[in-house]
Amino acid sequence: MKRANEIIRQHAKEKGVKLWQLAAALHINDCNLSRKLRFELPEDKQERLLSIVDEIAAQNKNAAQSVANALNG
């Protein structure tokens, strides 16, 4: 049986974004995000969440590069 909003969960996993990070970006508690994801969201809301996951992934990548640059001098 397929879980609701599997596309969001899978996309976050592939991008290395934790669901608590997505919840923080939405300014909601992580358990509230889990509740929202229990039932299939409308397509426009799914697209918004996928976009936010991409933004978080880009921020994480930039932060990792900054740390690497700082360590390499």
Secondary structure as GFF3:
##gff-version 3
##sequence-region A 1 73
A	DSSP	alpha_helix	6	15	.	.	.	ID=ss1
A	DSSP	alpha_helix	19	25	.	.	.	ID=ss2
A	DSSP	alpha_helix	30	36	.	.	.	ID=ss3
A	DSSP	alpha_helix	43	72	.	.	.	ID=ss4
###
